[in-house]
Amino acid sequence: MASYAQESTVLATKKNEFRVDVLSAIVDSKASLSYERFFGKDFSSGINVNFSNSKKLNNDFDNGYRNNVPKFEFNPFIRYALSKSKSRYYFAEIFGSYNGGDFKEIIRLVDQNNIGYYTTLKSTYTDFGIGGSLGYKMYFQDSIALEFIVGFGSNLFNTDKSPDVISRVGLNLGYRF
Amino acid sequence: MKKIKYIVLVLIAVFVSNCDTNDDGFYNNVFIDVPNLVFLDPHANTYTVGEKLFMNANFSRYLNENATPIDIFKTTGATEFNFSYVIEKQSGSNWEVVTVNDSQLDIVSGNAQNGSYVYGFCKYNPSDETYKYRVGFPLLSSGTYRLSYGYNSDSNTSVELRSESPATRLVLNINSLVTGVDDAGYYNFTVN
């Protein structure tokens, strides 16, 4: 009980945290970095930034198995801790997403001999989305954070080109200070 | 117990991260309608045993799509278009698929494989810029037969030709109306 109280007190004095998503880096070749600022007892907010260049997604895009491929995301979030413990707790968050990437569509053109043909036209897209996540976080040695998060949302304004669904899944390793 | 908890967390994370949230589908498909690309040799509906039923295709890389020309080779880069048809023989009240060895097919141009259906390949000839197929199917026994094109098509009365495109190129699906079939999509014939 004394240990729990001491741990909570130590963590409460540390208001900032940086994290890197080790799972996305390994599985999706995605660089995913997060910063979180802790306010008061249960609330925190932050931003998650992703840059992706997955070989699998690029191949699927080129081979026609998807018509868009996300390249970047800026995801600001607000979190609420669902558990009393500060060292191990569940949390819920809402997040926004400014995201973009490459898009491909089929168009019909006419050559110099006035003969038609179909081809693909590559362009880029950007969109804004909103979603929610649930996660679990635990601390080791009052500073090292391990966080698992699963969240989904929807793009809102440009879904002819952008993915309908945006996901926020990660296994993050972080440092709180 | 704690270790198991962490392992489960990692496994769930890996599983969920592999869920593809992009819209499903194949986006390199193009569909057009061009009638009468595939046809049988003109023949009365009665054949004799030992005769061959010749299926043909002979179309230019330049086709008319809604009265405007389209270059299907430039679109796909494909040197082959495939299509399929089925030959069945009546056995009592049932229809049974007729199969022969590939070596028994009389392949004049293009290529063909025979299994539960005949899988035909129209081959591109760069010299005259046409795709060609001419394959004779041996009629080895007497009886009542029927031929249909609908095995890989959505419609009974049309055949779907699909380009064998290189990996990153567009795949062209040509829906081609066929003549000489009844409303159910069968060409009925007899072998004596």
Boltz contact constraints between the chains, C-beta under 6 A:
constraints:
  - contact:
      token1: [A, 23]
      token2: [B, 13]
      max_distance: 6.0
  - contact:
      token1: [A, 23]
      token2: [B, 17]
      max_distance: 6.0
  - contact:
      token1: [A, 27]
      token2: [B, 17]
      max_distance: 6.0
  - contact:
      token1: [A, 62]
      token2: [B, 168]
      max_distance: 6.0
  - contact:
      token1: [A, 63]
      token2: [B, 167]
      max_distance: 6.0
  - contact:
      token1: [A, 63]
      token2: [B, 168]
      max_distance: 6.0
  - contact:
      token1: [A, 64]
      token2: [B, 26]
      max_distance: 6.0
  - contact:
      token1: [A, 64]
      token2: [B, 27]
      max_distance: 6.0
  - contact:
      token1: [A, 64]
      token2: [B, 28]
      max_distance: 6.0
  - contact:
      token1: [A, 66]
      token2: [B, 22]
      max_distance: 6.0
  - contact:
      token1: [A, 67]
      token2: [B, 27]
      max_distance: 6.0
  - contact:
      token1: [A, 115]
      token2: [B, 69]
      max_distance: 6.0
  - contact:
      token1: [A, 115]
      token2: [B, 71]
      max_distance: 6.0
  - contact:
      token1: [A, 116]
      token2: [B, 68]
      max_distance: 6.0
  - contact:
      token1: [A, 116]
      token2: [B, 70]
      max_distance: 6.0
  - contact:
      token1: [A, 117]
      token2: [B, 71]
      max_distance: 6.0
  - contact:
      token1: [A, 117]
      token2: [B, 74]
      max_distance: 6.0
  - contact:
      token1: [A, 117]
      token2: [B, 75]
      max_distance: 6.0
  - contact:
      token1: [A, 118]
      token2: [B, 30]
      max_distance: 6.0
  - contact:
      token1: [A, 118]
      token2: [B, 75]
      max_distance: 6.0
  - contact:
      token1: [A, 118]
      token2: [B, 170]
      max_distance: 6.0
  - contact:
      token1: [A, 148]
      token2: [B, 9]
      max_distance: 6.0
  - contact:
      token1: [A, 148]
      token2: [B, 13]
      max_distance: 6.0
  - contact:
      token1: [A, 150]
      token2: [B, 16]
      max_distance: 6.0
  - contact:
      token1: [A, 163]
      token2: [B, 22]
      max_distance: 6.0
  - contact:
      token1: [A, 164]
      token2: [B, 23]
      max_distance: 6.0
  - contact:
      token1: [A, 165]
      token2: [B, 21]
      max_distance: 6.0
  - contact:
      token1: [A, 167]
      token2: [B, 21]
      max_distance: 6.0
  - contact:
      token1: [A, 169]
      token2: [B, 16]
      max_distance: 6.0
  - contact:
      token1: [A, 169]
      token2: [B, 17]
      max_distance: 6.0
  - contact:
      token1: [A, 171]
      token2: [B, 13]
      max_distance: 6.0
